[in-house]
Amino acid sequence: MTAENPQTPQIPATTEYADFLAATRTSYDAIAPAYAEAFSDWPADSHPLDRSLVTAFADLARDHFPAPVADLGSGPGSVTAHLHALGIPVFGVDLSPRMVALARRAHPELRFHVGSMTSLDLPDDTLGGILALYSIIHIPTEHLAATFAEFHRVLVPGGHVLLAFQAGRPDDGDEEHLHLAERFGHEISLDYFWRTPDTVAAHLAKADLQLQARVLREPVDAEKYARAFVLARKRP
């Protein structure tokens, strides 16, 4: 794959879920330049607690060197580049070919691939860790367990996964669903799912990923939702 002609991910055909993935890919292709401009300054514009948790994850992944880490939903690539700066072998995966092209342009020394976290083009027991920051928010809840089972398949024994997501409000139930038809001035069709940490932890357990930690950070500045971080591990 090249930045000039990134490949389109293989998405299962003739299913409602395939339509959902296609809509998500098309939406991020539409907003990729504006999104990259707004969110390419990580970790400089991140909360200190967020940075510390990613650093802790990197320390855990280092135990499985040289097995690489996959940054799933890597977007413009700034988090991938941060892990690389920490000395972690890492590559990025994103559903949007246009986002992958921008990440490759910004970080030509790193690898970025077009693909879906729901079906990773990787052998079993390959990854030393999986990082997914604010990317599972686009996966419908009924597909979380299957997605996490895919994480389990590609992780080495003892490998960790760190998830970050906007936390749903417990008073509103286990999930909130938002559909956006416009963002950054572009017409899109993008679904967001805000869940409680307990809901995500339960789906990790269904995939036989052992819960290691849950952190809930209250919103700051313009944030409307609390930020949840969930760390899990494949059994050694």
Secondary structure, DSSP 4 states (H G I P E B T S, - for coil): --SSSPPPPP--SSSHHHHHHHHHHHHHHHHHHHHHHHS--TTTTS-HHHHHHHHHHHHHHHTTTTSPEEEET-TTSHHHHHHHHTT--EEEEES-HHHHHHHHHH-TTSEEEE-BTTB----SS-EEEEEEES-GGGS-GGGHHHHHHHHHHHEEEEEEEEEEEEBPPGGG-SEEEEEEEEETTEEEEEEEEEE-HHHHHHHHHHTTEEEEEEEEE---TT--S-EEEEEEEE--
